[in-house]
Structures are given as C-alpha cells and as structure tokens.
Amino acid sequence: MKNVHITGFIILLLINSSATAGQWMVGGSLGMAWGNASSSELNNELLNRGINATINNIDSNRIMAQIFVGYEYLPRWGVELGYVDLGDVSASINGTITGINDYFSTGQDVYPQTATGWQLSSVYRYPVSGSLQLTGRVGVFNWTTDYTLESNTVSQDVNEEGTDISLGLGLETANWIKQGGIVTQFNWDRFSINGESINVLAVGISYRF
C-alpha cells in the first residue's frame, strides 16, 4: 500500500500542475534489455559463499516494455511517471548441495537480475532543430522482482524490492514537437537492480497534447 500511496500522490501533483502552462504527453516503448552479470562473476560469488554449484546457460537478453505519462512544465524541463517491465531472465544451476534449503538461504540472491516497477524521472530536452531534440533523464526506479528457485524435488518463490537510480539518453523526432501530436523516441536507459546494471535500447511513441 505504501507504493500505491506514493504513486497516487505523484499523479495528483501532476494533475494539479495542469493549471499552469505546459504540455502533457502519454506514450510507451518496446525494446531489448540485458544485464552485465556473467556466469564467471556469479560462479565466483557462489564459491565465496561456500556453495558447490555452478551457473550455466544464462539467458538475460529479453524484451522489455514501458508506458508513461509526462508533463513539460518549462520549455525544456519535464517530469515523467512510468511503469517499466524489464522482462524475464533464466539460468540453470548445477552442482552437489547437501540440502536445497541451505542453498535457498545462502545463495538465493545469486542470479541475473530483472524487475518491474514505477519510474519517476526528471527530463531535460535540448532542441537540435524544429523536428529533432535530444533528451536526458535522471530518475528513481521503485522496483519489485519475483523469481522461483527450483530443484528436482522442491521449489521456492522469492520476492524482493528496492529503489535505485535510473539514467537515460534519447532522441525525439517529429514535425510538430512544440505544437503537439505524435513523437517518435529512440532511448537508451540504464537501471540498477541489486548492484547489477541493466541496459535498455528501446523505440517508443508518445502523443503530446
């Protein structure tokens, strides 16, 4: 309920700001996400924890999606609130473990990261021409991750949550950026989940009004 209250407050703040001059936008994007955790790094972490196991077949390249609403309160400055889904990842773990519950308690957080959650960002737009502008964003990502650890005999669902910084650069193009209408976006974003960096390349469309 805490996250819902925070999100509701932000939405009300955005709505109240409509009394001032500015421009609203809604949009979404679809792209590819990948993490920087390698099998060797994760295996070293398992070894440091005394776990006789190795991680193989990491599949961390996946499709991500985002929807957002934004408000440009000054000609170059705006704020965006979006919901981000960084996609699904998987990895297989092989080894000899005396008790699977020991692994659940000791190594359950050693895995490639992904998450879903709310992102609140401050956005700066730098016009290059009448139909082209560069964007930069700094935000906070309030994320949740759900995953399942499975063996041949038992499984355990795990839920984690946290808040980390997100960064992004982009390019927006349209013939009517200032007047409103459909804008095409090309974005690079970086999220941090439990110390792992998640990179995103995405293409999006927004509508300004």
ABEGO torsion letter per residue (X at the ends): XAAAAAAAAAAAAAAAAAABBEBBBBBBBBBBBBBABBAAAAAAAAAAAGBBBBBBGBBABBBBBBBBBBBBABAABBBBBBBBBAEBBBBBBBEBBABAAAAAAAAAABBBBBBBEBBBBBBBBBBABAABBBBBBBBBBBBBBBBBBBBAABBBBBBBBBBBBBBBBBBBBBAAAAAEEBBBBBBBBBBBBGGBBBBBBBBBBBBBX
